[in-house]
Amino acid sequence: MADKDGHPDLDEFDLSRILHALSDENRRSVIVQLAEQPDETEQFCSAFGMPWAQSTRTHHFKVMRTAGLVWQRDVGNGRMTRLRRDDLEKVFPGLLDQIVTADRAARAN
């Protein structure tokens, strides 16, 4: 059962929800940025340089959180975000690597 913030348990991961979250180029960019950082790296939501207003940013991070892509925790006036790298690898082995590889190929073109 998802926790009070909407983080799903591993048995609740749904590929269609994850793919929906990744279908947005900006959300995908957030995931790639986190994937390229060392494990357990946390960043404030505002650190990703997305062209989102505060309310839009809240929506996009909720989509990623409820899909199971990120963990978020409240810190003061903001939220820290980290990638659920190990959980994603357990449920969908290789998916994160494929996302990063595809992003690098797209940037190279």
C-alpha positions in Angstrom: 0.0 0.0 0.0 1.3 3.4 -0.9 2.4 5.6 2.0 0.8 8.9 3.0 2.8 10.8 0.3 1.9 8.3 -2.5 5.1 6.4 -2.7 4.0 2.9 -3.9 5.4 -0.3 -2.5 7.4 -2.5 -4.8 4.4 -4.8 -5.5 2.4 -1.8 -6.6 4.8 -0.7 -9.3 3.0 -0.5 -12.6 4.9 -0.2 -15.9 2.2 1.8 -17.6 2.3 4.4 -14.8 6.1 4.6 -15.0 6.0 4.9 -18.8 3.3 7.6 -18.5 5.6 9.6 -16.1 8.5 9.2 -18.5 6.5 10.3 -21.5 7.0 13.9 -20.6 10.4 15.1 -21.8 11.0 17.3 -18.7 10.1 14.6 -16.2 12.4 12.2 -18.1 15.1 14.8 -17.9 14.7 14.9 -14.1 15.1 11.1 -13.9 18.1 11.1 -16.1 19.7 13.9 -14.1 19.2 11.9 -10.9 20.4 8.7 -12.6 23.7 10.4 -13.5 24.3 11.3 -9.9 25.9 9.0 -7.3 23.4 6.7 -5.5 21.3 8.2 -2.8 21.8 11.8 -4.1 19.0 14.1 -3.1 18.2 17.4 -4.6 15.5 20.1 -4.1 12.8 20.0 -6.8 13.9 23.5 -7.9 17.5 22.3 -8.6 16.6 20.6 -11.9 16.1 23.7 -14.0 12.7 22.9 -15.3 10.6 25.6 -16.9 7.7 24.9 -14.5 5.7 27.2 -12.3 5.5 26.1 -8.7 2.1 24.5 -9.1 3.1 22.7 -12.3 6.3 21.5 -10.6 4.3 20.0 -7.8 2.1 18.2 -10.3 5.0 16.7 -12.2 6.9 15.6 -9.2 3.7 13.9 -7.9 3.4 12.0 -11.1 6.9 10.8 -10.8 6.5 10.0 -7.0 3.2 8.1 -7.4 4.7 6.1 -10.3 7.5 5.0 -8.1 10.3 6.8 -9.8 11.4 9.0 -7.0 11.3 9.3 -3.2 10.5 12.7 -1.8 10.7 14.1 1.7 9.8 17.5 3.1 12.7 19.7 4.2 11.8 23.2 5.5 9.9 24.9 2.7 10.9 22.5 0.0 11.1 18.8 -0.9 14.2 16.7 -1.4 14.0 14.2 -4.3 16.0 11.1 -4.9 15.8 8.4 -7.5 14.4 5.0 -6.5 17.2 3.3 -8.4 17.4 0.0 -6.5 13.6 -0.4 -6.4 13.4 0.2 -10.1 16.2 -2.2 -10.8 14.4 -4.9 -8.7 11.1 -4.5 -10.4 12.2 -3.6 -14.0 15.8 -4.7 -14.5 17.6 -2.6 -17.0 14.9 0.0 -17.5 16.8 2.9 -16.0 19.9 2.1 -18.0 17.8 2.1 -21.2 16.3 5.5 -20.3 19.7 7.0 -19.7 21.1 5.5 -22.9 18.2 6.7 -25.0 18.6 10.2 -23.5 22.3 10.4 -24.3 21.7 9.2 -27.9 19.0 11.8 -28.3 21.3 14.6 -27.0 24.1 13.4 -29.4 21.9 14.0 -32.4 
